[in-house]
Amino acid sequence: AVASFLDVPDVEFVNLTSASRIPAVVSGSVDVVFRTTTQTISRDDQVDFGPVTFYDGQRLMVRADSRISGLDDLNGARICVFTGTTSERNITDQMRLRNFRFQQITFAEAKQAFDGLAAGRCDVFTTDASQLTAFRATAPNPADFKIVGREFSDEPLAPMFQENDSKWADVVVYTVWGMILAEELGITQAVVRDPAQLAEATAKDPNAKNLMELKGGAIQRVLRLVGNYGEVYDRYFGPRQKTAISRPGTRNDLAKRGGAQTSRPFR
């Protein structure tokens, strides 16, 4: 989407671990990181963040036959986590708050931590709920696992990029906001791909006209390629997906429907 905003023909995707993502941004080896990265004040000392693209929270995953149902059942537990994450610190804080004995088993990557749970190396795997949902849904037998307990952290996930580069920050920020505004205005990928529908939408609403025309039609290119925010959400987390995460009534819904996702004026 960001590349479409700039009308850049080629994009290189780079796989990063949780521990390597911030150094990669700081060194300039990648331009932007879109993944499960929580915006925090300590990280903001090293990088800059764009708008929150997904509001998440940390939960627990256990095997289906486990008696663990929440944090209060974790005294003496073996806990799988992966390094370089807020999840690692959050679960440590929760255990110490309760004066619980626990063994933290750390891995370099989330998939390794999940495999540790599957292999019986730990009693529980903890990270953002969206990641847990994805790991459970894509397991050979999802019924072997369950996600338990309430969310016990606030994880606003946002794109990050190098500090003090306002022009590049504008590209990332307004790409996200443009996709959100398009959903607010009811402008979908299908509308943008149909000249007659697009002409009708922009003729009725000056906000839609501005959104489609500003910056040489940058958001129009984005929508033509990937769709608006809601369409992207449904593509990965919609009710028909194995990784379904309900959106209505959550902060990930549009502000006009009671959520927290909102844009800024395009004028």
Buried (B, 14 or more C-beta within 10 A) or exposed (E): BBBBBBEEEEEEEEEBBBEBBBBBBBEEEBBBBBEBBBBEEEBEEEBBBBBBBBBBBBBBBBBEEBEBEEBEBBEEBBBBBBBBBBBBEBBBEBBEEEEBEBEBBBBBBBEBBBBBBBEEBBBBBBBBBBBBBBBBBEEEEBEEBBBBBEEBBEBBBBBBBBEEBEEBBEBBBBBBBBBBBBBBBEBBBEBBEEEEBBEEBBEEBEBBBBBBBBBEBBBBBBBBEBBBBBBBBBEEBBEEBEBBBEBEEBBBBBEEEEBEBEBEEBE
